[in-house]
Structure formats: C-alpha cells, structure tokens
Amino acid sequence: MNNNCIFCRIIAGEIPAAKLYEDEDMIIIRDINPMAKVHLLLIPKEHYADIIEMTEAQSVTLARCLKKLSTLTDTLGLAEGFRLVSNKGQNGRQSVGHLHIHIIGGEKLSENMA
C-alpha cells in the first residue's frame, strides 16, 4: 500500500467509497466525475502506477479482473456495451498514479475517444 495514494487508502477503508464490487484482486467504484450515465473505476488492489509499470504477474491479475468484469456487466448497467480506458502519464491525463481502468457506458457513447 502507498499511504499517499487515494486509491490505496480507499482499498484499505481509510477513505469511504461505495464499492460496487470487491474481491481479492480489485474493487469497482463509481467515478466522482462521470463522463456518461455509467462511469466506473476498476482498481487493482496492488499499487503500481500504470500499465507500463505493470509486471508480468500483475498483468495476469489484471487479466483476471477484466475477465471477472465480463460476468458483472448486467449488474453494473453495462449490458448494452461499454468502453474501457486506461490513462497513462500527464499527457494521457492520468490523475491518480495507481493503475485504474475507466468503465464507461450505460448509454450510446460519442464516437470521440473518452
């Protein structure tokens, strides 16, 4: 855990957040600045900055998280489709230095990238 990381603190229960899903690998919460009707964050519990910093073992865990997401689409309001976005670095507009995947859906999305 990184004590300076807001997501690590949410995972640890130090900062309250409504967890829509949680297991040993990840949590899913609502984004506080939604860009669509449904805008969620899939956050791996292990702290690493971004997809480039990810180790081979972490990539296996992330794959398991994404596979689990495929079983949750109905309960999360994503049955009609969704977009996954992972921002990396300042130019990619990454606002928190802990890998997280934006899950955006619940309505017909713009053709522009989110």
Secondary structure in CASP SS format (residue, H / E / C, confidence):
PFRMAT SS
TARGET T0000
AUTHOR 0000-0000-0000
METHOD secondary structure of the structure
MODEL  1
M C 1.00
N C 1.00
N C 1.00
N C 1.00
C C 1.00
I H 1.00
F H 1.00
C H 1.00
R H 1.00
I H 1.00
I H 1.00
A C 1.00
G C 1.00
E C 1.00
I C 1.00
P C 1.00
A C 1.00
A C 1.00
K E 1.00
L E 1.00
Y E 1.00
E E 1.00
D C 1.00
E C 1.00
D C 1.00
M E 1.00
I E 1.00
I E 1.00
I E 1.00
R E 1.00
D C 1.00
I C 1.00
N C 1.00
P C 1.00
M C 1.00
A C 1.00
K C 1.00
V E 1.00
H E 1.00
L E 1.00
L E 1.00
L E 1.00
I E 1.00
P E 1.00
K C 1.00
E C 1.00
H C 1.00
Y C 1.00
A C 1.00
D C 1.00
I C 1.00
I C 1.00
E C 1.00
M C 1.00
T C 1.00
E H 1.00
A H 1.00
Q H 1.00
S H 1.00
V H 1.00
T H 1.00
L H 1.00
A H 1.00
R H 1.00
C H 1.00
L H 1.00
K H 1.00
K H 1.00
L H 1.00
S C 1.00
T C 1.00
L C 1.00
T C 1.00
D C 1.00
T C 1.00
L C 1.00
G C 1.00
L C 1.00
A C 1.00
E C 1.00
G C 1.00
F E 1.00
R E 1.00
L E 1.00
V E 1.00
S C 1.00
N C 1.00
K C 1.00
G C 1.00
Q C 1.00
N C 1.00
G C 1.00
R C 1.00
Q C 1.00
S C 1.00
V C 1.00
G C 1.00
H C 1.00
L C 1.00
H C 1.00
I E 1.00
H E 1.00
I E 1.00
I E 1.00
G E 1.00
G C 1.00
E C 1.00
K C 1.00
L C 1.00
S C 1.00
E C 1.00
N C 1.00
M C 1.00
A C 1.00
END
